[in-house]
Amino acid sequence: MIPRSPHLDSANQLRQRGLTAARAGDFAQARTLLEQALRLEPGHVGTLVNLGAVFQAERNRRQALACYEQALMLDAALPEAWNNRSLLLSDLGHFVEAADCAREALRLRPSYPEALNNLGVALYGLGDKRAALQQYQLAAHQRPSYARALGNSGALHHELGDPVAALGDLERALALDPQAEYLPGLVQHVRMKLCDWRDFDRRLAELLALIDHGKACSPPFAALALFDDPMSHRALAERWAAHKLTRDATASPTATPRLGERIRIGYFSGDFYHHATSHLMAGLIEQHDRSRFEIIGFSFGPSVQDSMADRVRTAFDQFHDVRMLSDEAIVARSREIGVDIAVDLKGYTQDSRANIFALRAAPIQIAYLGYPGTMGSPCMDYLLADPVVVPEGAEAAYSEKIVRLPESYQVNDPNRSRVRCERSRADHGLPQDAVVFACFNHAYKILPSVFASWMRILQHVESSVLWLLIDHPLAAENLRAAATRAGVSSERLIFAPRVATAEHLARHIHADVFLDTFPYNAHTTASDALWMGLPVITRAGTSFASRVAASLLHACGRADLVVENESAYETLAIELAQDAARRAIIREFLLAARDTAPLFDLTRFTRHIENAYLSVLRDHETRPS
């Protein structure tokens, strides 16, 4: 018998120790051991694949890719290498190639659950969400205990508007893997969409405890509506950025032009169609001063043909549909064009592509409008805010440098409809003589404590109803049951369907008072209400999301409708309900404010935001290189 080489024994031992370290989450130690094993046994494909997985876990994606490519050069029949390479390429935004790799892994190993899941990830990146969902479900069918595939399936059901199916998959995934990253917060967010408040206090306490222990337990966006703690929001954003964003940023793009040259502003979004972001932004894109700025759109959202999409595309000096490009290719195009300031309009909202900014699309990068909080990443240099949403002294909750616009951070388009609805209250199912309280916010913003306040208000104002915008029948059923438990007839809750924008604006005339949610306020929903003359009562907290409506009210001259606590909120609502003359005065004031208030003065706002862009250029030029 020929004795084995002691070097091979050592390589095997190092490899096993490296795998043990990787399973324990000690990736630095795993990398050291696997690199040592590879030096003793060059070209060992298993070591290369495992080392690539460790690099991938550390987000050193280029080194991971090199490992997989070297392994596949040595043995092209490795399904694990094709599968790992697929997920890596999806992380880099190379979705077409990622899908091809997953299919090759499945050719080599049919019904391979991980490859089915990763094919779903790639198809999702390509925008084919239905096909992605099918792959996630196939993966979970092949391995019923596959928590990741169930989690992906649940998250996608949620995006596709089926919160019941989403909750089923997500809760199964969490039961299978109680330590799964981000699932506790996502489960609670989906529950909130259904107004399912069972064990809410206990679940929230558990989530807060996980945050305090440094766990990546919730997507940042989901947490904004659950509690008013901007430092915890920052902690979650930093964990998300650390786990999700690439560390492979190449050298920064060339320096910005000297002041006085025409400045290229790139607006990056997936929402350049009939979406709240475009309804707010369209006028600004049209009004920018073309003698000083060139305005460029980068669209990575769905291909939608509607009037708003046509308007926005026409308004840009250049418009680039980049949805099929990888993050690296988008960054390369931005740099080739010479974008000076990249403005991210998505943040951590649905369909965001934050890796574009981690890879540095421009010398200066600014977070604006779409996400009411911090990105928690050094890739984002500035956050546009105002003195109300981020007051002096609150900067510690934000990783970005705060740039405050002088009046309101929220842009508004004065081309909104001013149509006065001819329909009657009866057409909307509203009683003719009742006081109508309204809230057209998303259901996930309605906390049990907020609903309890609303029920106490209804009890004090006997001839009143509550008009809500609810998307799912189960949410309506849960709210009716909650009203009954609070001693309020469920018939006093009236549910409004989603309708076209002009019709939605017009129906505000039939409401008397808009009751805002806390801690996640109305945003575009509040400016819509104010535009139509509907008084908005809001409670201001400490987080960005909890101060937006206060900002809007300050900017249209009605700071008197901003309160600081629950008791004052209820008192003001009851007072307004009982004083029709006061409501009429506020309504007339707000209608007049459409032509006078800073909130709706687009020319004034455009000047402010352009001055902000010039100020960050000056700040950038004076920073040490």
N, C-alpha and C positions, 0 to 999 in steps of 0.2 A: 504494500500500500504506500502510495506516494504521500509524504507528509504535506499538510497545508502550509502555505507561507504564513509566518507569524504576522506579516503586514496585513494579510487578508483577515486574519482573526482580529487584529486591532481595528481594521476598517469596519468590520461587522459590529464590533463592540461600540465603536464611536457612533456608528449609524443608529444602533439601538438606543444608546444614551441620548442621541440627538432627538430621536422620535419621542422618547419619554419626556424630554424637556419641552418639546413643542406641544405635546398633549397637555402639559401643565401650564402652558401659556408663557413659558420663559423662552421667548423667541431669540433673544440675543445669545443665550447659552446654546440653544439648538443650532443656530447658525454657525457658531464657532465649532461645534462638534462635527457637524455635517461637512463643513469646509475642510476640517482635518481629515475626515474619512475620504473625501474626494481627492485630497493630495496623495493619500496612500493608495487609492484605487481609482486613478483617473478614468473618466468615461463610464463610470458605473451609472447606468440610467436611472435606477431606483433612487440613488443618492441625489442625482440631479433633479429629479421630480420632487423629492422631499425638500431639497434646499430651495427650489423654486416656490414651493408652498409656504416655506418660512419667510422668504423675501416678500411674498404676496401678503402674508399676514402683517408684515411690518410696513406695508404700503410702499416698498421699494420695487415698483412694478417693472421698471426696465430691467433690473437685474433678474427678477423672476422670469420675465419673458425670455431673457437670454438662456436661462437654465432649461426652460421647456423646449426652446428651439434646438439647443444642443442635444437634449435627450432624444428629440424626434429625428434629428439627423442620424443618430446612432441606431434608433429603432422606431420606425414610423408606425408600428403596430401597437403603440402603448395607449390604450383608451384613457388612462388616468392623465397622461400628459396632454392629450387633446382636450380633455374635459377641463383641466385646470387652466389651460391656455384660453379656452373659451370664456371662462369667468373673468380672467385677467383682461382680455381684450374688451369685454363689456365694461369693466371698470374704467378703461381708457376711452370708452366711447366708440370703439371700432366694432359696431354691432353686426355688420354684414359678415365680417371675418369671424367674429365670435360665433355667430349662428352656424357657419360652415364647420368650425372646429367641433361644436357640439354634435352636429350631424355625423361627423367622421367618428367621434367617440361612440355614437349610437350604432354606426355601421359595424364597428369592431366589437361592440358589446351591446346587443339589442336589449331594450328595456332597462338600461342603466339609469337608475333614479337620479343620480347627481347630474348626468348629462341632460336628461329630460328637463330638470329644473333649470340648468344653465342655458339650455335652448330657450326656455321661457324668458329668462333674463334678457337674452339677446333680442328676442322678438319684441319684448316690452320696449327696449331701447329703440327699436325700429318703428315703434308706434302701433304695432299690431297687438293690441291688448287682449283681444278675444283669443287669438292664437296663443299668446303667452299664457293665458289662464288655462287653456286646454293642456299645455305642457306641464304646468304646475300640478294640475289635477291628475294627469297620468303618472307623474312622479310620486304623488301621494298614494295613488292606487297601487303602484308597484311596491311601495314600502309604506304601509299605513302609519308607521312610527316616525316618518320623516318630517320632523318639526319644521325645518326650514321651508320645505315645499308647501306645507300647510300655511305657514306664516305668509309666504309670498302669495299664495292663492287668496288668503283672507284679505291681505292688503290691496290686492287688485280687485276683488269683489267690492271693496270699500270705494275704490276710485271709480268703478263702473256703476256705482249707485245702488248697490245691493247690500245694505248694512246687515241684514239678517244673515245672509250667507257668509258675509265677512266675519261676523261675530262667531258663528259656528266654527269656522276654520281657525280663527285666531285663538279662541279659547282652547280648542283641541291642541294647537301648537304649544300654547303656554303650559298646559297640563303635562305634555310630553317633555318639555324643556323649561322648567320654571326659571332657569338662569338665562334664558334667551334674551339677547340684547334687544331693547326697544319695544318688546311685546307688551309689557304691562301698561305703558302709556298709550300705546295704540289701541289695545283692547278697551281701555277706559274711554278713549276718544270716540270709538265706534259706538259704545254704549250711550254716550252723550248724544250722538246723532239720532238715536232711537228714544231719547229721554228716558232711558232705562237707568234709574238711580238706585237700584237695589244695592245695599251695602256701600253706598257712595262714600260715606265718611271713613269707613274702615279701609276701603280701597285707596282713597286719596292719602290717608295716613301712611299706608304701606308704600305708596309711590314716593312720598316725600322722604321716608326713611331710606329708601334705596338711593335717592339723589344725595342725601346727606352722607351716605357711605360710598359715594363716588361711582355709583353704578350707571352705566349707559342704559337707562330703563325706559326712555321715552323719546320719540322723535321730538325735536324742539318745538315744532308747530303745535303738536297736540297739547303740550304743557301750557301754552299761552292762555288757553281758555279754562284751565283747571285751578290755577292759583296765581296770586298777585305777589310774586317774589322775583324781581328782576335779576338778583344775583344767582338764584337757582336756575332761572332761564339761561343765564350766561353759562353756567356750569354744564347744562345739558347741551348747549350749542357747541361748546368747546369739545365735549366728548364726541359729539356727532362729527365735527370737523376732523378730529384726530383719527376717527375710525373710517370715515367715508371719503375724505379728500386726499388727493394724491400728494406725496412728498417729492414728486419727480419734476418739479417746476424747472424749466430750463432757464437760461440767463434772461434777465429782465429785458423787455424791449427797449429800443433806443429812447433817448431822453426826449422830453416834451419840447415843443417849439418855444422860442422866446416869446414873451408876451407881445402882442401886436400882430402876430401871425394868425391866420385863420385856424381855429381850433377844431379838431375832429372829435365829436362826441358820439360814442357808440352806445345805443340803448339795446340791451339784451333781454329777450323775454320769450316765453312760450305762449303769450296771451294777446298777440296782435290780431284779434278778431272780436266778435261780440262778447266781450269780457269786461269786468269792472275796471281792470287796469287800463284798457284802451279807451273806455268811455271817459276816464279821467284824463288820460295823457294825450288824446288825439289833438286837441287844440294847441297844446304846448308844442308838439312836434311841428305843427303848421306855423306857429308864431315865432319860433326861434329866429334870431337875427342872423340872416345868412351872410351878412358882411363880416361877421366875426366868427361864426360857427358853421361847420358842415355837420349835418345830422344824419347818422347812419343807423339803420335798423338791422339787427341780427335776430332772426326768428327761428327758434328751435321747437316750436309747438306744432300742433296738428295743422294739416293743410285744410283750411276752412275758407269757403267762399261766401262772404256776406258783405253787407254794405259797410260795416265798420272795418273789416279787413281791407276792402278796396280803399277806403278813406285813409287808413293809416299807411298803407304801402305807398300811396300816391304822395303823402306828406313828406316822407323821407327823401333826402337827396340821393341816398343809395339804400336799397333794401336787399338783404341777403337771406334767402331761405336756406338755413344751414341744418335743418332737422336731420338730414341723412349723413351729415359729416360727423367725424369723431371730434371729441373735445380738442385734441391736438390740432386737427385740421381747421377747426373754428378759430383757435388761437392763432394759427399761422396766417389765416386770412385777415384777422383783425390787425396783426402786426404788419402784414404786407400793405394793407390800406393805410396804415399809420394812425390808427386810433390813438388819441392822446388820453382820453378819459373814457373808461368803460363803466357804464351804469347798469348794475344788475337790478332788474325789476321783479325778480322772483324770490330771492333769498332761499328759504327752506320750505317753500310751498310746493304743491303738486307739480310734477314735471320739471322741477328746477334742474339746472346743470351747473352746480357750483364748482365743479372741477375746471370749468373754463377759466375761472378766476384764480383757482389754485395754480393753474399753469401760466397765469399772467397774460391776459389778453391785451393789457395796456399798462403804461407806466403808472397811471393813477386809476384806482378802482373804487367805486362808490356804491354803497347799498342804498336803495331808495324804493319807497312806496309799497312794494308787494308784500314785504315781510316786516311786521311791527316788532322788531327786536334785533338783537345782535347776532351776527354770523359766528362769533366766537373763533375767528380764524385770522391769522396775520395777513392772509391774502387780500382782505378787504381793508382799504386804508381809511375810508371815511363813511359816515352814516349821515344822511340828510335828515334833520329833525327841525324842531322849533322850540321856543322857550317853554312851551307847555308840555309837549309830549316827553321831552327830556330836559327837565329844569336844571338850573345850575346846581351842582353838587351831586348829580345822579350819574356822573360819567363812569364811575367804577363798574357799573353793570354792563358796560359796552366795551368790546375789544377794539372797536373802531374809534377814530378821532371824530368827535361830534361837530358837525357844521350846522349851525342853526339858521334857518331862514327866518326873517324877522317877524313874520305874521303867522303863516300856517305852512306846515310842511306839505300839506295835501294840495296838489293841483286840482283844479276843477274846470270843466269845459262849459262856458256860458251858452253853448249851443244846445243845452238840454231842452227838452220839450217844455213848453209853458201851457200846454193844453189844459183847459179846465173841463173835467169829465162831465159829460151830459148824463151819465148813468146815475141811478138813484142808489141810496143805501140798500134798499130792498134787493136790487140787482146783485149785491155782494153778500146777501144774507144777513145784513145788519139791521137792527131795530131802528126805527126812524128817530125816536126821541131819546135814546140812551146816550150816555157819555161813552165814546169809543176810545179806549186805550189801545194802542197798536205797538207791535214790535215785529219788524220784518227781518230780524237777524236770523242767521242759521240756528237750527235747533241745538247744535252742540255748544252754543254759547249760553244756553239756559241752564244755569246751575240750580240745584234744589233750593238754595238759599234765595236766589233771585225769584224763582217761582213762588216761594213762600211770601216774599214781599208783595208780589203782584196779587196774591190771594188776599192778603190783609188789606191792600188798597181796594180791591173789589168789595170786600166786606164793609168797608167804610163808605163806599160810594155805591149805594144800592142800585141805582139806575145806571149801571155801567156794564160793558162787556169788554173782553180782551180779544183782539184781532191778531192772529199769528200766522206767519208763513211757515208751513210745515210740509216737508217733502214726502214723508213716509207715513202710511196709515197707522203703523204701530206706534210711532211717536205721538200721533194725535190721540190714540187710545190710551197711552201711558199718561199723557197730560190730563185727559179727562178724568182718569182714575185719581190722579194726584189732586185735582181740584175737588173732587168729591171727598177725599180724605181730609182736605182742608176746610170742609164745610161750605164749599161754594158749588152751586149747581154747574154741572159740566156743560149745560146748555149756554152758559155765559162765555164759553170759549168758542170762537168762530175762526175757522181755518181758511186761509186764502191760498189759492193755487199760484204757481208761477205763471206769469204772463209776459207779453212783450214789454220792452222798456217804457215806451210811451204810455201804455195802459197802466203799468205799475206806478209810474209817476202820478198819473191822473187820479188814481184811487186814493191818494193821500188826502184829498179834499174831504173825504168822508170820516177821517179820524180826527180826534180832538187832541190827544196827547200821545207822543211816542215815548215809550218806556224803554230805556236802554238796558243792556245787559252788563254784567260785571263778573270777572275782570276783563273779559274780551269785549270791548265796546263795538258799537256799530261804526263802520268806516265809511265806505261809499254809501251804505244804507242810511247813515246819518246825514250826509251831505244831500242825498236825494230828498230826505224828509224836510230839511231846512230849505232847500230850493223850492219846495212846494208849500212852504209857509207853515209846516207842522211843527209845533213846539217839541223839542227833544229834551227830556230830563235825563241827565247822566250823573253817575257817581265816578269821581276821579280817584284812581289808586296810585301806585308807585311805578308800575311797569308801563312800557310804551303802549302796549295794547289797551291798557286800562285808562289811558289819558287822551286817546284820539278824539273822542266826541267832545271832550272839554276843549281841546285845541280848536275844533271846528266852531264851537259855540263862541269862544273868545274872538275868533276871526270874523264872526258875523255880528258881534256886538251884543251877545246874550250870555255873558258869563254868569248872569243871575240864575241860569238853569243848570249850573254845575254845583253839585254838593259833594261832601267829603265822607258821608257815612250812610248806612242803611236807613237809619231813623229819619234823617233829613230828606232822603230820597222819597220815602213814603209820605212824609208830611207835605212836601212840595207837590207830589202827584195829587194828593187829596185836595189841596188848596186850589190847584188849577182846575180840577174836575168840578169843583163847586163854584167856580167863578168864570162864567161864560164871557163876561165883558173883558176880563184880563186875558183870556185865551184869544179873543178877537184882536186885541191890541197887539199881542205878540205875533199873531199870524200876519197882520198888516205890516208890522215892522219887518218881518222876515221876507215877505214878498217884495217890499221896497229894497231890501238889502241885496237882492239879486243884481241890482244895478249900481250898488254903492259899496258893499262890504268887501274887504280884502279877500275873503274866502272865495268870492266869485269873480274877482278882477283878474282875468287871465293876463292882460298886458302887464299889470303890476307884478304878478307872480313870475312871469317870464323874466322880467328884469331881475328879480330877486335870485332866481335859480341860476341865471347866467352870471350874476355877480359872485355867487357861491362857487361856480366852476372856475372863475378867474382867481378867486381867493385860494382855492386848493392848488392851482397852478403856481401861484406865488409861494405858497407854503412848500410845495414840492421843490421849487428851484432853490429855496434857501436851506433845505435840509442837507446835512453832510452826505456826501456820496459814499 
